[in-house]
Each structure stands twice: as C-alpha cells, then as structure tokens.
Amino acid sequence: MIAERDGYCIRFARADDAANYYEQNYCPLDPEAARLTGCKAEFTREEVVSFFQRSLQEEGRYFFLIVAPDGRIVGESVINEVDPVLRCANFRICLYHSSQRGKGIGTWATEVTRDFAFETLRLHRLSLDVYAFNPRAERAYAKAGFRREGVLRDAVRDGDAYADVILMSLLEDEWRALKGR
C-alpha cells in the first residue's frame, strides 16, 4: 500500500485485480466518468482486462488503484510516459463512481501520486491535461500544486460542442516549496 485515509487506500495494481477492476467499474461505465476522461462509453471485458494487463507490464508506467473501505476498486491514479532523461512524466486520475466524487478523494489521491512522482521517481516535472468542462478536477489539481500553463483551444468535443483542454504542470522546486522542503 502506498497510502491510506479514512479507510480508502492507494496501492499498486496487481494482475489479480483485472476482473474486479472491470466488473466494479465498467459494468456499466459511469457516463460522467467516460465524459470527463474522454473515453468511449462501453468496453468489452476483453478490452479492459487486456489493457489492464498490458498496463502492468508497460515500462515507464506506475498504475495505482484507489480502493474504498469496503474493498471495491473505485478509481485509478497513473503516472505514465516517464522520460528518465528529462525526468518528466504525465499524470492522470479517474474516480469511476459519482458517489466517490466531491469528497476530497481525488485531491488526496492526486497528492499521494504527486508525492510518489517527486520523492520516489525523483521527477523534475509532472504534467497533466484537463478538460475545461471539468472545473472540479482543475481545482483539485491546483490545490495539489499544479499550475495552469496553457490552453489548447477547442481541442476536444463535449457532445455537439467543442471545448478547451487545459495544460497544467508542477515542477520539482514548486513541489519542494509546497512540502516545506
């Protein structure tokens, strides 16, 4: 386990989690989770399980699960696209169930993953993108120290309308200052 709070934990994903990951989050996938992450609305068991298994083997990827007090997998937090030369990586997170959003779980998981990135991986830069129609996520990222650094205008579709993609990042020295180091 990486961290625990109020019965929730963040831990590395394991091969034996694949079936529960699919059954607890993709049967069916919450439409809001699909919208906020930009993924399609439906996946087959084979698609999810094979992606899950590949993710565990992918070099430069750290795949964490967010587990509720009752043992259900309710989300994931991922550091991927790690570049060891530039010491940078991408971050993404998803809480799969609307009942888990708005409780501070996403902010907490972001902070735990962020700290892993800078403490364990010794990154210099951690970046992410967030859709403009997800202001709650942007606030959580800002609370965790990420700064807005750019906007890709009309870069994604939200139903029939275009929306912006907001680019955010956190640098090593900003993280140190945030942590009082």
C-alpha positions, 0 to 999 in steps of 0.5 A: 500500500502506498497510502491510506485515509479514512479507510480508502487506500492507494496501492499498486495494481496487481494482475489479480485485480483485472476482473474486479477492476472491470466488473466494479467499474465498467459494468456499466461505465459511469457516463460522467466518468467516460465524459470527463476522461474522454473515453468511449462509453462501453468496453468489452471485458476483453478490452479492459482486462487486456489493457489492464494487463498490458498496463502492468507490464508497460515500462515507464508506467506506475498504475495505482488503484484507489480502493474504498473501505469496503474493498471495491476498486473505485478509481485509478491514479497513473503516472505514465510516459516517464522520460528518465532523461528529462525526468518528466512524466504525465499524470492522470486520475479517474474516480469511476463512481459519482458517489466517490466524487466531491469528497476530497478523494481525488485531491488526496489521491492526486497528492499521494501520486504527486508525492510518489512522482517527486520523492520516489521517481525523483521527477523534475516535472509532472504534467497533466491535461484537463478538460475545461468542462471539468472545473472540479478536477482543475481545482483539485489539481491546483490545490495539489500544486499544479499550475495552469500553463496553457490552453489548447483551444477547442481541442476536444468535443463535449457532445455537439460542442467543442471545448478547451483542454487545459495544460497544467504542470508542477515542477520539482522546486514548486513541489519542494516549496509546497512540502516545506522542503 
